[in-house]
Amino acid sequence: MDDELITERRSVAFPQVFGYLRHITGGMARHAALVDCLTEYCRQHELTLGGIFTDRDAAIASHSAAFVGLLDALEMPDSYGAVVPALSHLGPKRVAAERKRQITATGARLVVRTVRPTRLNASSDRQHKGMRDVRS
């Protein structure tokens, strides 16, 4: 969850992570964009994406089927952690706090995709203030 490097300072080879998404609104194109952003993030950080668990139910429960599946995958011996596009994918603050606790209780790391602005992105952000990246 912090800005420390993920694999550059750790002696791990091809760490396996599992993605988690809450995809309540939007169509298949939105879901594909979210999957793509996790896939690309993992590629950039030399992480092996072992699978993605997706909640599609609007009801917020800390023990949804997809989240329990994620926890089961994190219990595997070669599992490094869970990756999410943003903390909001874990749910509202109370549920997110409980889910973070459950993830770390498995011994896994929680990796939140961060996007650092580049010069091009920074100037683009000034020009398109108010525009939101569909993958964030």
N, CA, C and O of each residue as an XYZ file, in Angstrom:
544
protein
N       0.808     -1.194      0.000
C       0.000      0.000      0.000
C       0.851      1.258      0.000
O       0.352      2.326     -0.355
N       2.095      1.172      0.379
C       2.947      2.337      0.339
C       3.610      2.444     -1.021
O       3.384      1.623     -1.911
N       4.429      3.466     -1.162
C       5.064      3.710     -2.454
C       6.382      2.974     -2.623
O       7.096      3.232     -3.591
N       6.730      2.070     -1.722
C       7.987      1.343     -1.871
C       7.933      0.444     -3.101
O       6.865      0.020     -3.543
N       9.104      0.171     -3.633
C       9.173     -0.695     -4.801
C       8.707     -2.092     -4.431
O       8.930     -2.551     -3.311
N       8.071     -2.756     -5.358
C       7.490     -4.057     -5.064
C       8.533     -5.162     -5.166
O       8.785     -5.863     -4.186
N       9.135     -5.325     -6.319
C      10.061     -6.443     -6.498
C      11.510     -6.016     -6.566
O      12.402     -6.847     -6.399
N      11.764     -4.759     -6.802
C      13.131     -4.317     -7.011
C      14.000     -4.496     -5.764
O      15.214     -4.653     -5.898
N      13.436     -4.478     -4.580
C      14.203     -4.609     -3.344
C      13.998     -5.950     -2.641
O      14.463     -6.145     -1.518
N      13.319     -6.846     -3.290
C      13.021     -8.125     -2.658
C      13.581     -9.255     -3.517
O      13.562     -9.190     -4.746
N      14.070    -10.272     -2.857
C      14.637    -11.405     -3.607
C      13.554    -12.438     -3.894
O      13.532    -13.518     -3.304
N      12.665    -12.087     -4.804
C      11.593    -12.996     -5.212
C      11.637    -13.141     -6.727
O      11.975    -12.190     -7.432
N      11.303    -14.303     -7.222
C      11.296    -14.541     -8.658
C       9.861    -14.743     -9.124
O       9.174    -15.662     -8.679
N       9.425    -13.885    -10.013
C       8.080    -13.986    -10.580
C       7.011    -14.146     -9.492
O       6.282    -15.138     -9.498
N       6.905    -13.199     -8.566
C       5.903    -13.331     -7.510
C       4.497    -13.402     -8.082
O       4.134    -12.635     -8.974
N       3.718    -14.325     -7.562
C       2.357    -14.519     -8.056
C       1.383    -13.702     -7.228
O       1.367    -13.779     -5.999
N       0.571    -12.918     -7.923
C      -0.457    -12.113     -7.285
C      -1.812    -12.486     -7.880
O      -1.904    -13.075     -8.957
N      -2.837    -12.129     -7.153
C      -4.206    -12.359     -7.603
C      -4.950    -11.037     -7.549
O      -4.868    -10.309     -6.559
N      -5.676    -10.729     -8.613
C      -6.418     -9.485     -8.688
C      -7.791     -9.616     -8.055
O      -8.373    -10.698     -7.976
N      -8.285     -8.471     -7.608
C      -9.638     -8.412     -7.061
C     -10.308     -7.144     -7.585
O      -9.747     -6.051     -7.506
N     -11.513     -7.310     -8.117
C     -12.283     -6.198     -8.658
C     -13.692     -6.206     -8.088
O     -14.287     -7.263     -7.881
N     -14.213     -5.016     -7.839
C     -15.644     -4.854     -7.605
C     -16.170     -4.163     -8.845
O     -15.904     -2.981     -9.061
N     -16.919     -4.894     -9.668
C     -17.440     -4.361    -10.922
C     -18.951     -4.400    -10.856
O     -19.584     -5.362    -11.290
N     -19.516     -3.347    -10.311
C     -20.955     -3.296    -10.069
C     -21.675     -2.614    -11.237
O     -22.726     -3.071    -11.686
N     -21.096     -1.525    -11.714
C     -21.727     -0.781    -12.801
C     -20.848     -0.836    -14.043
O     -19.654     -1.123    -13.959
N     -21.433     -0.566    -15.163
C     -20.674     -0.570    -16.411
C     -20.788     -1.922    -17.086
O     -21.187     -2.913    -16.475
N     -20.440     -1.941    -18.324
C     -20.568     -3.163    -19.114
C     -19.288     -3.953    -19.179
O     -18.367     -3.764    -18.385
N     -19.256     -4.846    -20.150
C     -18.097     -5.714    -20.327
C     -16.852     -4.928    -20.740
O     -15.732     -5.328    -20.425
N     -17.047     -3.809    -21.445
C     -15.896     -2.988    -21.842
C     -15.201     -2.412    -20.612
O     -13.972     -2.362    -20.557
N     -15.972     -1.985    -19.642
C     -15.389     -1.459    -18.388
C     -14.647     -2.570    -17.659
O     -13.536     -2.357    -17.174
N     -15.245     -3.744    -17.578
C     -14.585     -4.867    -16.906
C     -13.286     -5.225    -17.634
O     -12.264     -5.467    -16.992
N     -13.321     -5.259    -18.952
C     -12.116     -5.558    -19.730
C     -11.033     -4.514    -19.490
O      -9.854     -4.859    -19.415
N     -11.416     -3.238    -19.367
C     -10.441     -2.175    -19.097
C      -9.811     -2.365    -17.722
O      -8.610     -2.148    -17.557
N     -10.604     -2.766    -16.738
C     -10.065     -3.012    -15.394
C      -9.100     -4.193    -15.399
O      -8.040     -4.141    -14.775
N      -9.471     -5.251    -16.102
C      -8.593     -6.415    -16.217
C      -7.301     -6.013    -16.921
O      -6.211     -6.405    -16.505
N      -7.431     -5.234    -17.980
C      -6.247     -4.781    -18.715
C      -5.325     -3.949    -17.842
O      -4.105     -4.089    -17.918
N      -5.897     -3.080    -17.009
C      -5.043     -2.230    -16.178
C      -4.292     -3.077    -15.144
O      -3.129     -2.797    -14.853
N      -4.934     -4.098    -14.591
C      -4.221     -4.971    -13.648
C      -3.155     -5.795    -14.361
O      -2.050     -5.971    -13.848
N      -3.490     -6.292    -15.536
C      -2.535     -7.086    -16.314
C      -1.300     -6.263    -16.659
O      -0.173     -6.735    -16.505
N      -1.504     -5.053    -17.119
C      -0.390     -4.180    -17.488
C       0.432     -3.786    -16.265
O       1.661     -3.761    -16.323
N      -0.237     -3.482    -15.170
C       0.477     -3.135    -13.936
C       1.387     -4.288    -13.502
O       2.546     -4.076    -13.145
N       0.857     -5.488    -13.537
C       1.651     -6.663    -13.160
C       2.825     -6.868    -14.112
O       3.927     -7.202    -13.678
N       2.595     -6.671    -15.391
C       3.676     -6.805    -16.369
C       4.787     -5.801    -16.082
O       5.967     -6.151    -16.100
N       4.410     -4.558    -15.818
C       5.392     -3.506    -15.560
C       6.211     -3.775    -14.298
O       7.378     -3.390    -14.218
N       5.602     -4.435    -13.319
C       6.270     -4.664    -12.040
C       6.768     -6.099    -11.876
O       7.105     -6.531    -10.774
N       6.810     -6.825    -12.988
C       7.326     -8.190    -13.011
C       6.616     -9.098    -12.003
O       7.242     -9.873    -11.280
N       5.300     -8.974    -11.983
C       4.446     -9.812    -11.152
C       3.700    -10.781    -12.056
O       3.323    -10.425    -13.173
N       3.487    -11.992    -11.589
C       2.703    -12.969    -12.331
C       1.260    -12.899    -11.841
O       0.982    -13.161    -10.671
N       0.354    -12.547    -12.733
C      -1.060    -12.449    -12.375
C      -1.672    -13.834    -12.486
O      -1.875    -14.345    -13.587
N      -1.967    -14.445    -11.337
C      -2.474    -15.808    -11.302
C      -3.955    -15.927    -11.597
O      -4.439    -17.015    -11.907
N      -4.677    -14.834    -11.505
C      -6.113    -14.838    -11.743
C      -6.728    -13.581    -11.179
O      -6.096    -12.853    -10.413
N      -7.971    -13.330    -11.563
C      -8.694    -12.157    -11.071
C     -10.047    -12.598    -10.556
O     -10.789    -13.291    -11.254
N     -10.366    -12.205     -9.355
C     -11.651    -12.489     -8.731
C     -12.502    -11.225     -8.826
O     -12.051    -10.137     -8.467
N     -13.735    -11.374     -9.312
C     -14.600    -10.215     -9.551
C     -15.919    -10.362     -8.810
O     -16.627    -11.357     -8.963
N     -16.238     -9.348     -7.999
C     -17.558     -9.245     -7.369
C     -18.440     -8.406     -8.262
O     -18.048     -7.321     -8.691
N     -19.634     -8.906     -8.546
C     -20.575     -8.156     -9.383
C     -21.845     -7.794     -8.614
O     -22.720     -7.114     -9.151
N     -21.952     -8.234     -7.386
C     -23.134     -7.970     -6.566
C     -23.000     -6.607     -5.891
O     -21.963     -6.288     -5.310
N     -24.066     -5.807     -5.976
C     -24.043     -4.473     -5.373
C     -24.034     -4.533     -3.846
O     -23.564     -3.600     -3.195
N     -24.546     -5.614     -3.272
C     -24.553     -5.746     -1.812
C     -23.111     -5.882     -1.324
O     -22.331     -6.660     -1.873
N     -22.773     -5.130     -0.305
C     -21.412     -5.142      0.230
C     -21.366     -6.087      1.420
O     -22.011     -5.858      2.443
N     -20.600     -7.138      1.266
C     -20.380     -8.082      2.356
C     -18.895     -8.389      2.386
O     -18.282     -8.598      1.338
N     -18.311     -8.419      3.571
C     -16.866     -8.651      3.639
C     -16.505    -10.081      3.261
O     -15.333    -10.375      3.030
N     -17.489    -10.976      3.195
C     -17.222    -12.374      2.839
C     -17.966    -12.792      1.577
O     -18.634    -13.826      1.567
N     -17.860    -12.013      0.527
C     -18.498    -12.378     -0.741
C     -17.764    -13.579     -1.329
O     -16.639    -13.887     -0.937
N     -18.409    -14.245     -2.263
C     -17.811    -15.438     -2.876
C     -16.475    -15.115     -3.548
O     -15.510    -15.865     -3.398
N     -16.415    -14.012     -4.284
C     -15.169    -13.651     -4.975
C     -14.072    -13.317     -3.978
O     -12.917    -13.689     -4.180
N     -14.422    -12.617     -2.901
C     -13.393    -12.251     -1.922
C     -12.890    -13.473     -1.162
O     -11.698    -13.574     -0.873
N     -13.779    -14.393     -0.837
C     -13.358    -15.637     -0.184
C     -12.450    -16.431     -1.129
O     -11.476    -17.040     -0.687
N     -12.765    -16.425     -2.420
C     -11.899    -17.076     -3.403
C     -10.510    -16.444     -3.415
O      -9.501    -17.144     -3.497
N     -10.467    -15.118     -3.334
C      -9.185    -14.420     -3.268
C      -8.397    -14.845     -2.029
O      -7.204    -15.136     -2.117
N      -9.059    -14.880     -0.894
C      -8.379    -15.285      0.345
C      -7.846    -16.710      0.249
O      -6.744    -16.998      0.715
N      -8.626    -17.598     -0.354
C      -8.165    -18.984     -0.552
C      -6.912    -19.013     -1.426
O      -5.961    -19.736     -1.131
N      -6.916    -18.225     -2.503
C      -5.752    -18.187     -3.397
C      -4.530    -17.622     -2.673
O      -3.406    -18.064     -2.913
N      -4.744    -16.652     -1.793
C      -3.632    -16.048     -1.059
C      -3.016    -17.005     -0.045
O      -1.887    -16.800      0.400
N      -3.745    -18.036      0.315
C      -3.225    -19.042      1.250
C      -2.256    -20.013      0.575
O      -1.555    -20.761      1.257
N      -2.211    -20.007     -0.759
C      -1.297    -20.905     -1.460
C       0.144    -20.505     -1.143
O       0.446    -19.320     -1.000
N       1.036    -21.498     -1.034
C       2.407    -21.200     -0.614
C       3.180    -20.271     -1.546
O       4.065    -19.552     -1.082
N       2.880    -20.260     -2.836
C       3.638    -19.416     -3.761
C       2.960    -18.067     -4.025
O       3.354    -17.343     -4.940
N       1.958    -17.733     -3.240
C       1.235    -16.488     -3.427
C       1.985    -15.332     -2.763
O       2.424    -15.437     -1.618
N       2.121    -14.241     -3.494
C       2.811    -13.045     -2.997
C       1.834    -12.023     -2.447
O       2.093    -11.408     -1.413
N       0.696    -11.836     -3.140
C      -0.225    -10.825     -2.667
C      -1.435    -10.651     -3.556
O      -1.653    -11.379     -4.525
N      -2.218     -9.641     -3.176
C      -3.422     -9.271     -3.913
C      -3.188     -7.914     -4.542
O      -2.553     -7.045     -3.944
N      -3.698     -7.731     -5.745
C      -3.556     -6.447     -6.427
C      -4.940     -5.922     -6.795
O      -5.786     -6.660     -7.300
N      -5.152     -4.629     -6.531
C      -6.418     -3.970     -6.854
C      -6.112     -2.680     -7.610
O      -5.059     -2.077     -7.403
N      -7.029     -2.251     -8.489
C      -6.787     -1.019     -9.236
C      -6.805      0.220     -8.340
O      -6.103      1.194     -8.610
N      -7.605      0.181     -7.276
C      -7.723      1.288     -6.326
C      -8.314      0.718     -5.037
O      -8.985     -0.314     -5.055
N      -8.059      1.397     -3.926
C      -8.600      0.910     -2.647
C     -10.124      0.821     -2.655
O     -10.700     -0.005     -1.947
N     -10.768      1.652     -3.438
C     -12.233      1.634     -3.489
C     -12.778      0.279     -3.931
O     -13.938     -0.031     -3.663
N     -11.966     -0.527     -4.600
C     -12.428     -1.844     -5.023
C     -12.619     -2.783     -3.836
O     -13.282     -3.813     -3.966
N     -12.056     -2.447     -2.695
C     -12.263     -3.270     -1.503
C     -13.586     -2.948     -0.814
O     -14.009     -3.676      0.084
N     -14.238     -1.869     -1.222
C     -15.530     -1.517     -0.656
C     -15.467     -0.231      0.141
O     -14.441      0.448      0.161
N     -16.585      0.109      0.809
C     -16.605      1.290      1.672
C     -15.570      1.157      2.796
O     -15.083      0.058      3.063
N     -15.239      2.261      3.445
C     -14.147      2.292      4.420
C     -14.192      1.164      5.440
O     -13.175      0.513      5.676
N     -15.335      0.921      6.043
C     -15.442     -0.114      7.076
C     -15.166     -1.505      6.513
O     -14.426     -2.289      7.106
N     -15.761     -1.798      5.376
C     -15.563     -3.096      4.735
C     -14.136     -3.208      4.211
O     -13.506     -4.258      4.336
N     -13.623     -2.119      3.621
C     -12.255     -2.123      3.093
C     -11.247     -2.380      4.213
O     -10.292     -3.132      4.022
N     -11.449     -1.771      5.366
C     -10.529     -1.979      6.490
C     -10.522     -3.446      6.920
O      -9.462     -4.005      7.202
N     -11.690     -4.065      6.970
C     -11.776     -5.479      7.342
C     -11.138     -6.364      6.277
O     -10.448     -7.333      6.595
N     -11.372     -6.028      5.029
C     -10.779     -6.822      3.948
C      -9.255     -6.692      3.936
O      -8.555     -7.678      3.711
N      -8.739     -5.490      4.176
C      -7.282     -5.312      4.260
C      -6.723     -6.167      5.390
O      -5.675     -6.796      5.238
N      -7.416     -6.190      6.513
C      -6.976     -6.991      7.655
C      -6.949     -8.472      7.286
O      -6.000     -9.179      7.625
N      -7.984     -8.942      6.596
C      -8.051    -10.349      6.198
C      -6.951    -10.702      5.195
O      -6.385    -11.793      5.260
N      -6.650     -9.805      4.286
C      -5.588    -10.060      3.309
C      -4.250    -10.166      4.024
O      -3.499    -11.113      3.789
N      -3.945     -9.225      4.880
C      -2.652     -9.251      5.562
C      -2.560    -10.414      6.550
O      -1.463    -10.889      6.844
N      -3.682    -10.867      7.055
C      -3.677    -12.020      7.973
C      -3.231    -13.295      7.262
O      -2.773    -14.236      7.912
N      -3.358    -13.337      5.940
C      -2.890    -14.504      5.182
C      -1.370    -14.476      5.013
O      -0.772    -15.460      4.578
N      -0.755    -13.358      5.353
C       0.679    -13.199      5.146
C       0.999    -12.588      3.797
O       2.169    -12.428      3.448
N      -0.028    -12.246      3.038
C       0.149    -11.675      1.699
C       0.212    -10.153      1.781
O      -0.227     -9.546      2.758
N       0.761     -9.563      0.744
C       0.789     -8.110      0.616
C      -0.443     -7.648     -0.153
O      -0.979     -8.374     -0.990
N      -0.876     -6.438      0.143
C      -1.927     -5.798     -0.643
C      -1.237     -4.755     -1.512
O      -0.638     -3.806     -1.006
N      -1.329     -4.939     -2.819
C      -0.701     -4.035     -3.770
C      -1.801     -3.218     -4.433
O      -2.699     -3.773     -5.065
N      -1.728     -1.904     -4.288
C      -2.704     -1.018     -4.907
C      -2.029     -0.349     -6.088
O      -0.996      0.303     -5.939
N      -2.613     -0.512     -7.254
C      -2.048      0.083     -8.466
C      -1.978      1.590     -8.293
O      -2.966      2.235     -7.940
N      -0.809      2.138     -8.544
C      -0.637      3.585     -8.503
C      -0.180      4.042     -9.870
O       0.562      3.344    -10.561
N      -0.623      5.200    -10.243
C      -0.224      5.782    -11.519
C       0.514      7.066    -11.195
O      -0.063      8.015    -10.664
N       1.786      7.082    -11.517
C       2.586      8.286    -11.301
C       2.512      9.135    -12.553
O       2.745      8.644    -13.657
N       2.187     10.417    -12.382
C       2.100     11.261    -13.568
C       3.479     11.494    -14.188
O       4.456     11.746    -13.483
N       3.536     11.407    -15.497
C       4.742     11.760    -16.230
C       4.568     13.190    -16.709
O       3.504     13.783    -16.532
N       5.589     13.734    -17.302
C       5.458     15.104    -17.819
C       4.310     15.201    -18.807
O       3.531     16.154    -18.776
N       4.211     14.222    -19.672
C       3.138     14.218    -20.656
C       1.786     14.126    -19.954
O       0.860     14.867    -20.283
N       1.674     13.206    -18.975
C       0.409     13.069    -18.243
C       0.082     14.335    -17.469
O      -1.077     14.747    -17.426
N       1.096     14.970    -16.848
C       0.850     16.163    -16.052
C       0.312     17.286    -16.926
O      -0.638     17.963    -16.534
N       0.905     17.503    -18.116
C       0.395     18.559    -18.988
C      -0.977     18.179    -19.530
O      -1.846     19.034    -19.695
N      -1.164     16.898    -19.803
C      -2.455     16.425    -20.282
C      -3.520     16.613    -19.210
O      -4.656     16.980    -19.513
N      -3.149     16.358    -17.943
C      -4.101     16.533    -16.848
C      -4.541     17.993    -16.732
O      -5.710     18.269    -16.464
N      -3.613     18.925    -16.933
C      -3.972     20.339    -16.860
C      -4.922     20.702    -17.994
O      -5.851     21.487    -17.804
N      -4.690     20.131    -19.169
C      -5.522     20.452    -20.312
C      -6.910     19.823    -20.198
O      -7.896     20.401    -20.655
N      -6.984     18.633    -19.584
C      -8.249     17.896    -19.515
C      -8.723     17.768    -18.080
O      -9.193     16.703    -17.679
N      -8.611     18.826    -17.304
C      -9.011     18.778    -15.901
C     -10.460     18.304    -15.810
O     -11.326     18.764    -16.553
N     -10.696     17.403    -14.914
C     -12.032     16.856    -14.737
C     -12.256     15.564    -15.494
O     -13.253     14.885    -15.247
N     -11.369     15.198    -16.406
C     -11.488     13.944    -17.144
C     -11.009     12.808    -16.246
O     -10.047     12.985    -15.499
N     -11.648     11.668    -16.303
C     -11.317     10.533    -15.458
C     -10.922      9.353    -16.331
O     -11.605      9.024    -17.301
N      -9.808      8.721    -15.971
C      -9.366      7.539    -16.696
C     -10.340      6.413    -16.402
O     -10.620      6.136    -15.236
N     -10.859      5.762    -17.419
C     -11.848      4.695    -17.253
C     -11.272      3.506    -16.507
O     -12.024      2.728    -15.919
N      -9.939      3.344    -16.517
C      -9.320      2.191    -15.864
C      -8.978      2.453    -14.406
O      -8.537      1.523    -13.730
N      -9.151      3.634    -13.891
C      -8.772      3.907    -12.504
C      -9.879      3.638    -11.538
O      -9.706      3.823    -10.333
